């Protein structure tokens, strides 16, 4: 069974943001502007994306 993957790109900076937002980006494998990562589409990953939805762009 193949796992569904989604692409997440960081579009905003963590400068001046709350600590938990920077930690969510780090948990997603992001940290630099315009970096794109492939992550598994799970409820926990969707929750992290939801916390930083103003700093990332999701591409299915």
OpenMM code with the backbone's topology and positions (N, CA, C; nanometers):
from openmm import Vec3, app, unit

residues = "UNK UNK UNK UNK UNK UNK UNK UNK UNK UNK UNK UNK UNK UNK UNK UNK UNK UNK UNK UNK UNK UNK UNK UNK UNK UNK UNK UNK UNK UNK UNK UNK UNK UNK UNK UNK UNK UNK UNK UNK UNK UNK UNK UNK UNK UNK UNK UNK UNK UNK UNK UNK UNK UNK UNK UNK UNK UNK UNK UNK".split()
positions = [
    Vec3(0.0846, -0.1176, 0.0000),
    Vec3(0.0000, 0.0000, 0.0000),
    Vec3(0.0894, 0.1242, 0.0000),
    Vec3(0.0679, 0.2117, -0.0965),
    Vec3(0.1495, 0.3326, -0.1037),
    Vec3(0.0919, 0.4406, -0.0129),
    Vec3(0.1808, 0.5151, 0.0464),
    Vec3(0.1398, 0.6225, 0.1363),
    Vec3(0.1242, 0.7498, 0.0561),
    Vec3(0.0207, 0.8261, 0.0865),
    Vec3(-0.0012, 0.9520, 0.0166),
    Vec3(0.0963, 1.0567, 0.0703),
    Vec3(0.1620, 1.1250, -0.0228),
    Vec3(0.2595, 1.2270, 0.0123),
    Vec3(0.2094, 1.3629, -0.0360),
    Vec3(0.2472, 1.4671, 0.0376),
    Vec3(0.2148, 1.6027, -0.0026),
    Vec3(0.3429, 1.6863, -0.0009),
    Vec3(0.3475, 1.7867, -0.0841),
    Vec3(0.4616, 1.8793, -0.0880),
    Vec3(0.4263, 2.0025, -0.0072),
    Vec3(0.5206, 2.0448, 0.0752),
    Vec3(0.5015, 2.1640, 0.1575),
    Vec3(0.6183, 2.2573, 0.1311),
    Vec3(0.5878, 2.3825, 0.0989),
    Vec3(0.6908, 2.4840, 0.0733),
    Vec3(0.6786, 2.5938, 0.1767),
    Vec3(0.7916, 2.6343, 0.2340),
    Vec3(0.7924, 2.7451, 0.3294),
    Vec3(0.7903, 2.8761, 0.2537),
    Vec3(0.6916, 2.9608, 0.2831),
    Vec3(0.6783, 3.0883, 0.2149),
    Vec3(0.6963, 3.2076, 0.3087),
    Vec3(0.7038, 3.1820, 0.4397),
    Vec3(0.7192, 3.2906, 0.5350),
    Vec3(0.8336, 3.2647, 0.6309),
    Vec3(0.8855, 3.3706, 0.6896),
    Vec3(0.9988, 3.3612, 0.7813),
    Vec3(0.9512, 3.3373, 0.9239),
    Vec3(1.0380, 3.2772, 1.0042),
    Vec3(1.0061, 3.2535, 1.1454),
    Vec3(1.0514, 3.3693, 1.2341),
    Vec3(1.1135, 3.4702, 1.1761),
    Vec3(1.1603, 3.5841, 1.2542),
    Vec3(1.0396, 3.6568, 1.3132),
    Vec3(1.0418, 3.6747, 1.4440),
    Vec3(0.9347, 3.7445, 1.5127),
    Vec3(0.8116, 3.6599, 1.5382),
    Vec3(0.8183, 3.5297, 1.5123),
    Vec3(0.7043, 3.4399, 1.5341),
    Vec3(0.7191, 3.3709, 1.6694),
    Vec3(0.6128, 3.3071, 1.7126),
    Vec3(0.6156, 3.2314, 1.8375),
    Vec3(0.7074, 3.1103, 1.8225),
    Vec3(0.7601, 3.0626, 1.9343),
    Vec3(0.8516, 2.9491, 1.9330),
    Vec3(0.7868, 2.8236, 1.8768),
    Vec3(0.6590, 2.7991, 1.9102),
    Vec3(0.5948, 2.6769, 1.8641),
    Vec3(0.5799, 2.6743, 1.7119),
    Vec3(0.5731, 2.7906, 1.6490),
    Vec3(0.5624, 2.7946, 1.5036),
    Vec3(0.6951, 2.7544, 1.4390),
    Vec3(0.8049, 2.8005, 1.4935),
    Vec3(0.9365, 2.7610, 1.4425),
    Vec3(0.9581, 2.6119, 1.4635),
    Vec3(0.9117, 2.5588, 1.5761),
    Vec3(0.9262, 2.4161, 1.6029),
    Vec3(0.8400, 2.3320, 1.5093),
    Vec3(0.7225, 2.3806, 1.4743),
    Vec3(0.6378, 2.3090, 1.3781),
    Vec3(0.7056, 2.3032, 1.2419),
    Vec3(0.7651, 2.4131, 1.1990),
    Vec3(0.8362, 2.4130, 1.0711),
    Vec3(0.9538, 2.3166, 1.0745),
    Vec3(1.0256, 2.3151, 1.1855),
    Vec3(1.1386, 2.2239, 1.1989),
    Vec3(1.0903, 2.0789, 1.1966),
    Vec3(0.9786, 2.0523, 1.2589),
    Vec3(0.9211, 1.9177, 1.2588),
    Vec3(0.8779, 1.8729, 1.1205),
    Vec3(0.8410, 1.9675, 1.0372),
    Vec3(0.8036, 1.9359, 0.8997),
    Vec3(0.9262, 1.9211, 0.8091),
    Vec3(1.0435, 1.9567, 0.8596),
    Vec3(1.1654, 1.9475, 0.7793),
    Vec3(1.1978, 2.0757, 0.7068),
    Vec3(1.1341, 2.1844, 0.7478),
    Vec3(1.1571, 2.3149, 0.6854),
    Vec3(1.2453, 2.3988, 0.7761),
    Vec3(1.2832, 2.5155, 0.7300),
    Vec3(1.3652, 2.6045, 0.8110),
    Vec3(1.4214, 2.7189, 0.7308),
    Vec3(1.4226, 2.7036, 0.5994),
    Vec3(1.4708, 2.8103, 0.5122),
    Vec3(1.3608, 2.8462, 0.4135),
    Vec3(1.3586, 2.9704, 0.3759),
    Vec3(1.2577, 3.0197, 0.2825),
    Vec3(1.2639, 2.9428, 0.1505),
    Vec3(1.1482, 2.9135, 0.0957),
    Vec3(1.1287, 2.8503, -0.0348),
    Vec3(1.1743, 2.7045, -0.0416),
    Vec3(1.2079, 2.6448, 0.0726),
    Vec3(1.2441, 2.5035, 0.0734),
    Vec3(1.1172, 2.4206, 0.0570),
    Vec3(1.1264, 2.3135, -0.0219),
    Vec3(1.0130, 2.2250, -0.0464),
    Vec3(1.0485, 2.0867, 0.0051),
    Vec3(0.9568, 2.0259, 0.0823),
    Vec3(0.9767, 1.8907, 0.1329),
    Vec3(0.8542, 1.8059, 0.1012),
    Vec3(0.8765, 1.6764, 0.0900),
    Vec3(0.7690, 1.5796, 0.0725),
    Vec3(0.7440, 1.5170, 0.2091),
    Vec3(0.6207, 1.5255, 0.2587),
    Vec3(0.5858, 1.4654, 0.3866),
    Vec3(0.4638, 1.3751, 0.3678),
    Vec3(0.4534, 1.2776, 0.4558),
    Vec3(0.3409, 1.1855, 0.4513),
    Vec3(0.2139, 1.2580, 0.4967),
    Vec3(0.1034, 1.2306, 0.4309),
    Vec3(-0.0234, 1.2956, 0.4625),
    Vec3(-0.0909, 1.2216, 0.5771),
    Vec3(-0.0628, 1.2663, 0.7008),
    Vec3(-0.1221, 1.2073, 0.8200),
    Vec3(-0.1916, 1.3176, 0.8994),
    Vec3(-0.2800, 1.2803, 0.9913),
    Vec3(-0.3464, 1.3836, 1.0732),
    Vec3(-0.2488, 1.4681, 1.1547),
    Vec3(-0.1406, 1.4094, 1.2040),
    Vec3(-0.0452, 1.4878, 1.2832),
    Vec3(0.0284, 1.5896, 1.1968),
    Vec3(0.0637, 1.5507, 1.0754),
    Vec3(0.1300, 1.6437, 0.9837),
    Vec3(0.0330, 1.7537, 0.9427),
    Vec3(-0.0908, 1.7176, 0.9160),
    Vec3(-0.1918, 1.8189, 0.8823),
    Vec3(-0.2112, 1.9172, 0.9972),
    Vec3(-0.2026, 1.8693, 1.1209),
    Vec3(-0.2139, 1.9572, 1.2371),
    Vec3(-0.0997, 2.0559, 1.2455),
    Vec3(0.0223, 2.0089, 1.2170),
    Vec3(0.1383, 2.0995, 1.2172),
    Vec3(0.1258, 2.2026, 1.1062),
    Vec3(0.0803, 2.1586, 0.9891),
    Vec3(0.0609, 2.2519, 0.8779),
    Vec3(-0.0449, 2.3558, 0.9138),
    Vec3(-0.1493, 2.3130, 0.9817),
    Vec3(-0.2563, 2.4048, 1.0215),
    Vec3(-0.2052, 2.5119, 1.1180),
    Vec3(-0.1117, 2.4767, 1.2052),
    Vec3(-0.0555, 2.5733, 1.3005),
    Vec3(0.0270, 2.6816, 1.2331),
    Vec3(0.0864, 2.6491, 1.1175),
    Vec3(0.1732, 2.7441, 1.0480),
    Vec3(0.1226, 2.7684, 0.9053),
    Vec3(-0.0075, 2.7630, 0.8854),
    Vec3(-0.0651, 2.7739, 0.7509),
    Vec3(-0.0346, 2.9074, 0.6849),
    Vec3(-0.0044, 3.0101, 0.7649),
    Vec3(0.0305, 3.1408, 0.7090),
    Vec3(0.1774, 3.1485, 0.6664),
    Vec3(0.2554, 3.0456, 0.6982),
    Vec3(0.3978, 3.0438, 0.6653),
    Vec3(0.4329, 2.9393, 0.5600),
    Vec3(0.3356, 2.8562, 0.5196),
    Vec3(0.3633, 2.7484, 0.4248),
    Vec3(0.2588, 2.7471, 0.3132),
    Vec3(0.2955, 2.6768, 0.2062),
    Vec3(0.2042, 2.6537, 0.0954),
    Vec3(0.2045, 2.5042, 0.0680),
    Vec3(0.0855, 2.4433, 0.0596),
    Vec3(0.0729, 2.2989, 0.0403),
    Vec3(0.0398, 2.2717, -0.1061),
    Vec3(0.1143, 2.1756, -0.1617),
    Vec3(0.0910, 2.1327, -0.2987),
    Vec3(0.0651, 1.9823, -0.2957),
    Vec3(-0.0511, 1.9404, -0.3413),
    Vec3(-0.0832, 1.7969, -0.3396),
    Vec3(-0.0128, 1.7206, -0.4485),
] * unit.nanometer
topology = app.Topology()
chain = topology.addChain("A")
for resn in residues:
    res = topology.addResidue(resn, chain)
    for name in ("N", "CA", "C"):
        topology.addAtom(name, app.Element.getBySymbol(name[0]), res)
